[in-house]
Each structure stands twice: as C-alpha cells, then as structure tokens.
C-alpha cells in the first residue's frame, strides 16, 4: 500500500481529521479554525473531507434490515433453539 | 454497558429462549445489517448471510457473553470477524493503492454549489431516487477499499462509533484506527470526486468532494 507522500502530509491529514471529529483540545481547535481561514489548500482538504464524511453518514438512513430478512432471522433462531432443546 | 432489561433477556436466551433473544437484539438488527451491507458492498447475498450468521453465532455463544460487557460491541465484533473471514476466504480483497495526496485535486475549488449539497428532507420520489443513487455510489466506492479499512470507515463514519469503541471492536490500537480512517476517507473522497467529475449532472448525492 502506498505510503503518504511525506510525514508532514500525514500529520496534516491526521490533524484535520481530528479537527473534523471534534477530537482536538479547545486551543488546538481554535488554531486549526484560524488556519483554515488563512490557508486555502488546508481549507479545501477540510471541506472535501467534510463532504465525504457527510455522504457516509447519509447512507446510514438508506440501509435498514428488510422485513423479510428479519422474519427469516427469527425463523432461523427458532430452529436453532429447537435443535438445542 | 448492558442494561438490567438486557441482562434478564440474556439469562432467558442462555436457556435457549429464541423469543427472548429476538427481543434482545431488536435494537441491533439495523446496525448489524448496515455494517454487513457496507462492508460487503456489492455482494448483497453476502451481506444477508453476515447479518443472519452474526445473530445465529451470538445466540449459540450467548452463554459465553459476560453480562457486564457491552452487547453492541460484542455483536459488532462478531459481524466484523465474519466480514473479514468472508473476504479472506474468497480472496475478494481489492488491491488498490490508497492515494494519500491530500491536495491532489484541490486547485479545482473547495465548495460545491449549494444546490448540490445534501438536504435532509427527502420524501419525494425524486429525492428517494437520489438517495438510492447515493447509496449505490457510496457502496461502489467502499467496495474498492481493502476490507480492514472498510470496517474502520463503516464503524466510525457510517455507524458513528468513537475511535475507542472501534478500536475495541476490531482489537486495534486507537492510533491504528485513526490511521486507517484517515487513509480510507482520502481514498473515498477521491472516488466520490471521480464519480462527480464523470457526470456532474447525475451525481446529486455525491458532491464535488
């Protein structure tokens, strides 16, 4: 697997992801927020990562166990229970 | 943490009560189904199998489940192992380099037009079709990620678990979870961007990443 091109790139992405995930301290968060306003490349990476995460979060609502799958599971569990007894 | 009501159902399930077990897992069925669908992207029958196998395995092993443990973590772990084994067994693992160049395409603008961003209200047939298309595109992009990255991205970004919970489920360090998550997100961002650029007018759910 290809490595990140440089350690500074890797650190930058890690920092931006931590910012995105709300995992930075208040002071680090303020620093990244200020940097975002003044550095276009970092602002663009951050915006693109935000959109990517939003797309992933949105599919959550599109995947629900169908009623047929639930019924099939319930039947399989009852059969497994009968075999155990 | 397992609740008192869950502990009661666990006791009955340990005695072989399938109805008690069904009630116990009711809150987890959609979560495990989503994990299976996401990790087995592009393989619908495998996702159905993982969904069912996860709960059958849990029912079989419920006697070994510690009541002070977290039921969700345990179920996610069983499902993750089943997904992982399935891919390893079938050698379906994609071998694609994860592109880790954060600024590769960043000259072409940070923000998509407002109209292409997600909207939460979606009852119309057009919205339903767009959502279906989004799910198809996200599935397609996820299918190109190696399975161990896909598991991390799914647990963190689809399921919304913390890095610590994900690390516990996958038996990884938090640092390893974060590293896989960051690389996985960059890879997916580039996949979404390719989908958008291939046909901007028909990529309503996937913005210009």
Interface residues (C-beta under 8 A of the other chain):
Chain A: X1 X2 X3 X4 X5 X9 X10 X12 X13 X14 X16 X17 X18 X21 X23 X40 X41 X43 X44 X45 X47 X48 X49 X51 X52 X53 X54 X55 X56 X57 X58 X59 X60 X61 X62 X63 X64 X65 X69 X70 X72 X73 X74 X76 X77 X78 X80 X81 X84 X85
Chain B: X16 X17 X18 X21 X22 X29 X30 X32 X33 X34 X37 X38 X48 X51 X52 X55 X56 X59 X60 X97 X98 X99 X100 X101 X102 X103 X106 X109 X110 X111 X112 X117 X118 X131 X132 X134 X135 X138 X139 X146 X153 X157 X158 X159 X160 X163 X178 X179 X181 X182 X183 X185 X186 X188 X189 X192 X193 X205 X206 X207 X208 X209
